[in-house]
Structures are given as C-alpha cells and as structure tokens.
Amino acid sequence: MLVGTSLRPEHRGRVQVVDVVDDPVEILFAIIRHPRPYPFSRQVHEVMEVWNYRVTAGQVERVRGHNLSRKHGGDGDPAGDGAGL
C-alpha cells in the first residue's frame, strides 16, 4: 500500500490510518515526515501528508500536506532547540 508514497519501507510504522471507507474500498491515512528544506540545512519541518489508497485499483494518491511546524508557530527551527515542534 505504501509504494508510491514518500515513506520509505523501513518507516512504515509512521503511518496513521485516518479512515476506512466501506469494505474497504478506500483507506485514508497520514504519514508524519521530518523533511529538511535543503540537504545542508539544520532546519527540520514536521509535515503531515494525507494519502488515499484505492484498494480495488491499487492506486495511492497524495491528498494534501500540512506543515505542522508552521501551524505551531515555528519555521523549521533547527533540530534540538525544541522551538516550533
């Protein structure tokens, strides 16, 4: 189910199922990621991506993303300072 998403297989434990519709025909799930804007940057954002898995079609589609760091008043503050997360 996670093939085609931004989640690496070894991080599948980060998936949070949000909703299961019908038998299940569709599964809405979220992935929490901590991307860096640039490889050399110390900033780390906490981002929640919402995905929809259409079971019968075997298709995964990214629905939306939310930058939780910014929602909580931070701007990808450097890891370890505790600000914004």
C-alpha positions in Angstrom: 0.0 0.0 0.0 2.9 2.4 0.7 4.5 2.0 -2.7 4.3 5.4 -4.5 4.2 7.4 -1.3 7.1 9.4 0.2 7.5 6.9 3.0 10.5 4.5 2.9 9.6 0.9 3.8 11.7 0.9 7.0 9.5 3.8 8.3 6.1 2.1 7.7 5.4 2.3 11.5 4.8 6.1 11.0 1.6 5.5 9.1 -1.6 6.5 10.9 -4.8 5.3 9.4 -7.3 8.1 9.4 -10.4 6.5 8.0 -11.5 3.2 6.3 -14.5 3.6 3.9 -16.8 0.7 3.0 -15.5 -2.9 2.5 -12.7 -1.3 2.4 -12.7 0.4 -1.0 -10.6 3.4 0.1 -8.2 3.9 3.0 -7.3 7.4 4.1 -4.0 7.5 6.0 -1.4 10.0 7.2 2.4 10.0 7.2 4.4 12.2 9.6 7.7 13.3 8.0 10.6 15.5 9.1 12.0 16.8 5.8 14.8 19.3 5.5 14.3 22.1 3.0 17.9 21.6 1.8 20.5 18.8 2.4 22.9 21.3 4.1 20.1 22.9 6.2 19.8 22.4 10.0 16.1 23.2 9.8 13.7 20.3 10.2 10.0 20.7 9.5 7.3 18.4 10.8 4.9 17.6 8.0 1.8 15.5 7.9 0.9 14.1 4.5 -2.6 12.7 3.9 -2.9 9.9 1.4 -5.8 8.0 -0.2 -5.3 4.3 -1.1 -8.0 3.0 -3.5 -7.9 -0.7 -2.7 -9.5 -2.2 -5.8 -7.5 -0.1 -8.2 -4.3 -0.5 -6.2 -3.7 3.3 -6.5 -2.2 5.6 -3.9 -2.8 9.4 -4.2 -1.4 12.2 -2.1 -4.4 14.3 -1.0 -2.8 17.1 0.9 0.1 18.1 3.2 0.2 20.2 6.4 3.4 21.8 7.7 2.8 21.2 11.4 5.9 23.2 12.4 4.4 26.4 10.9 1.0 25.6 12.3 2.6 25.7 15.7 4.4 28.9 15.1 7.8 27.6 14.1 9.5 27.7 10.8 11.5 24.5 10.6 13.7 25.5 13.5 17.0 23.7 13.8 16.8 20.2 15.4 17.5 20.1 19.1 16.3 23.6 20.1 12.7 22.5 20.8 11.2 25.5 19.2 8.2 25.2 16.9 7.5 21.5 17.5 
